[in-house]
Amino acid sequence: MSHLIFTDSFINGEFYSTASHFDIIDPATEQSITSVSDIDQAGVKQAINAAHGAFIKLKSSNATTRSNVLMRWFELVMQHKQALAELMTKEQGKPLKEALGEVEYGAGFIKWYAEQAKRSYGDVIPATDDNHRLTSFKQPIGVVAGITPWNFPVAMVTRKVAPAYAAGCSFVLKPSEHTPLCALALAYLADQAGFEKGAFNVLVSENAKMVGELLTKSEVVRKFTFTGSTGVGKQLLAQCAPSIKRTSMELGGNAPFIIFANADLDEAVSGLMGAKFRNGGQTCVAANRIFVQRSVLDKVLEKLAEKVAALKVANGLAKDCDIGPLIYPQAKQKVQQLVADAITKGAKRVGVSAELSGNYYAPVILTGVTAEMDIYHQEVFGPVASIIAFDDEAEVLAMANDVPFGLAAYFYSQDIKQIYRVSEALEYGMVGINEGLISNPVAPFGGVKQSGLGREGGHQGLDEYLEEKYVCMKV
Ligand code: ADP
């Protein structure tokens, strides 16, 4: 693993160190993995300039060359899959099997955009008279800046950087201060794969506000892409307004997971386990409010309780670990507060959950959750299954949609007419039907309402980095 640990920002193809350092903490042991240098303002400006220099070259490069470079990056990431996954588990805490899955999923974006790079077609538009020829074609937007979170330290980076590079854009990335090591390893591998110097720069910083301000205010940066909380996203969107940047925002969710009485209950509970407990519940598409039709509530709870009791909470590197630690102490405190608030307001805990030390938090099932409780409205970001009983379809749809978010929603049903009705009525950017894990590099990921702007993945993900130029010629 050690050959992929880097401790300085990566600018213009070189590591950039500063005197100021901070520790990267393993959430499982709460010990430092390594100390990294904290970027200064001069470094941020240097990275933007380097990206600008790279863009001048990239914008006249051809798509096949960029595709080949991306394919080499994909191959290198896959060659180092085990080392990257171990690094991810160390700095982020997720079980090693999930980390391996994320590296493959993250690499999937690189491969997909290596392929899509060759398909950014334009249009020939039928003219409205005999004397004109109308066409449009796509060009890279320019320098892109991005800020990513800690919950998917590889995939959140590749799903932005790969389409940007495929389009011909250069990138300045600020990964989460909790998980910069995976991002640095990815940048190193991209450099080895043949990325132009300055095409992919990584800024390591504990001062997210300073870096965020410089990136969003820069006139050189033409596109800003963010994945993180809705609160920070709103702030960054406002900071992008004065320079009218193109923006993509992947923000918070509050996913409903609906089990109708006619569903295959075993499949529904299996799907729920993935949608709820993957990454210890620390995903923006995690099932946050689980609606179960009252006539099958007892059966669902019995099946769920059995599966939850079998989950093994441990260091992510331990064999058979299902749930690793939460990311840091404040995350655990927040989950504890949400559960305490729900119980004070009448929710019931199914079974007994052990009090664990450090950042570990044992999974909990809560029944009788209501809209009066904070846990109904906030992203739990922890292994807590909040159950809400409902009587009919209209009632559950009203509850499912009655939140300001609209990222992912899931439902289990075997009634084909209901499947059409419900998938059309859910005000969400993504809907899983009889499936709890829906993310896929080939499909558009993104939300409506306050869950964000734009899409990542699919052919749509490439357009986020392209401008369309209309050309009108008189003949
Ligand atoms: P999370 O709760 O997932 O950490 P955040 O929105 O706090 O979500 O963080 C996501 C990313 O946004 C991280 O890289 C973090 O450093 C960055 N970030 C947080 N606050 C700011 C800010 N004020 N300006 C710029 N970036 C920020």
Residues whose N, C-alpha, C, O or C-beta is under 5 A from the ligand:
A	BS01	ADP	I147 T148 P149 K174 P175 S176 E177 A208 K209 G212 T227 G228 S229 V232
